[in-house]
Amino acid sequence: MPSKKDDVPDKRRYLSSAARKEEILDAALVEFSDRTYNAVTMGRLAECAGLSKAGIYAHFKSKEEIFHALLERLTKQLRDFQGWLPDEDLTLPELVDVYLDRLYTTFNSPATVSVYRLLLAESARAPELVRRWREDVARGLQERAQIIIQRNIERGIIRPGVLTEHFFPLALAPALLWLNSSMLSKGAPSISLVRLRDAHRQLLLELLEPR
């Protein structure tokens, strides 16, 4: 008859070095999100990842290296995420709906909120990563948005104006302001994400629809 010990999952199961590093970074995201950078220790990170301190040091030399690796992972994820606007030809309501579906799915993710909070609080510790994020990620998404918006202006389904000239920051603003407000507010946000999305949709349709 198997003992209770046999039923307990082995936290030290074999994983490749790359997979183990991902587990450590998942644990680091939780720790850095719940505490300030200074309050996080290698011991806490090891415990959260189900490793000994020696086990975590086998993959990362320091807490700072883990922090930088976490931000690097975020940068790669955002760089790979190019689906903010679709390539296919759609009607204006379809284009707005696809854009908002992808945007609000991202903003409604607990992992997104945690990483965003982390960047706001601790990005001064990694100015080079922030600079690279602006150049590699934000600029790439902005350029893609402008190309797609311009194509749809030429198709005649979008009215040109201030919003289309600066689509990426302006179209993003309502959701980003909600995210900031939800993180700063001690209680529930003043408007639910569902209601905000509906209002955001109406705003974009009114500003983009040809007259």
N, C-alpha and C positions, 0 to 999 in steps of 0.2 A: 504494500500500500504506500503511495507516495506521501512524503511528508509535506507539511505546510511550506517548508523552505523550497520544495520543488515547484510550488505554485507561484512563487514570487518572481516577477519578471526580472531578468538580469539587466541592470542598468549599464553594466560594462560589456554589453554584447558587442561583437565585432562590427565595426564600421570602417569604411575607407577613411583616409585622412580628410578628404574633401567633405564627406558626409558628416564626419564628426565636427569639423569646423562650422558647418551649417547649423548643427545642433547647438554649438556654443554661441553662435551669433543669435539664434532664436532666443536663447536664455538671456543673452546680453540685452536684447531689445526690451525684454520684460523688465530687467533690472534697471537699466538706464531710464526707462519710461516712468518707473515707480519711484525712483530716487534721484538725487542730484549726482553729478559725475563723481564728486568727492566722496559721497556716501557709499558708492559701489566699491567693493573689494574683490580681489581675485578669489578669495575664499567663498564669497557669496556667489560669484559667477560659477565657480566649480560646483557648488552645492546645487544651484538651480539647473545646471546642465547634467547633474548626476555623475560627476567626475570627482576624483581627488584633485588637490591643487597641483600635484605632479602631472596628472593627466591633462589638465588645462594648459600647464606650462609646456607640455610637449607640442602644443599646436600654436600657442601665442606667447610671446616673450613678456608682454605687459598688458595692463588694462588699457593703456593708450593705443597699443596696437590693435586690440579688440575693437575699441571705439572707432578707429580709423577704418578697419575692415567692415564694420557695420555700415558706416556712411558710404563706403565704396560700393557695398552691395545695393544700397538704396539708389545710388547714382546709376548703376548698371540696369536695375529694374526699370527706372524711369526712362533711361536712354532706349531701352528695348520697347517701351510702350509707345507706339506710334499711332494708336488707333483712336486718337481724339476726334478725328473727323473721317468719314468714310470716303473712299475713292470713287465709289459708284455714283452715277447720276440719280439724284432723288428729288422729290418735291421739297419745298421749303419746310413744311411741317415734318416730313420724314427726316430731313437733315437735322433739324433741331432736336427731334426726339432721339435720334441715334447719338448725337453729341451729348445730350443731357443724361441719357441712360448710362453711357460710359463714364461720364464725369461723376455722377452721384453714386454709382456703384463704387468708384474709387474712394470718394469722400466718406462713404458709409462704412468703410473697412476699418476695424479697430487697429489693424497693423498700420494703415496709412496715418491715422490720428496719432498713434504712438511715435512713429518716425518723425512726423511733422513737429510734434511737441519737442522731441529730442533735438531736431535741427534748430528750432527757435532758441532753446535753452543753452545748447552747448556748441553751436557751430563756430563760435569764436576760437574754439580749440583746434579747429581744422580749416583755417581760412583758404588753404590751397584747394581742398575738396569743394568748398563752397564756390570758389571761382570756377573750377572745372565744371561744377553742376550748372552754373549759369551759362557757360560757353557751350558745353556738350549737350546738355539736356534742354534747358529752357529755350535757348536760341533755336535748337533744332525743332522743337515743338511749335514755336512761334512761326518759323519759316514755313513749316508744313501747313499750318493753319492758313497763312496768308495765301499760299498757292491755291489751296482748295477754295477759299472764299473768292479769290479773283476769278477762278474758273466758273464759279456759280454766278458771279456778277455778269460775266460774259454770256452765260446761258440765259440770263434775264430773270432768274428766280430770286435774286437778292438785290436789294437797293443799296448802292454805295453810299457811304457816309462816314461819320466819325467812328462808329462801331466797327465797320469793316476795315478801316485803316489801321485800327489797333485791336483786332479781334481777340487775340490770345489773352491779353491782360484784362480787357473790359468784359468779355463774355464770361470769364472765370470769376470775376469779382464777387457776385452775390454768394456763390458757394464758398469762396475763400473767406469772406467776412463772416459767414455762418460758422465756419470751422473755428476761426479765431474767437468768436463770441462764445461758442460752446466750451472751449477750453478755459476761457477766463471766468465764465459764469459758474457760481457755486451750485446753482440749481439747474433746472431744465432750460434750454434755450427758449427765447421768446417766441420762436416760430419753429414748428416741426420741419424736418427735412422734406417730408412729403409735400407740405403746403408751400415750402420755399421752392421746390422744384416746379410746382404748378405755376407759381408767380414768375419764376425765372423763364419758363417756357413762354408765357404770355408776353413778357418783356421782349424777348428775342424776336418773336413773331411780329410784334408791332414795330420794332426798330429795323427789321430786315425785309419786311414784305414790300414789294414794289408798289408804287402808287400810280 
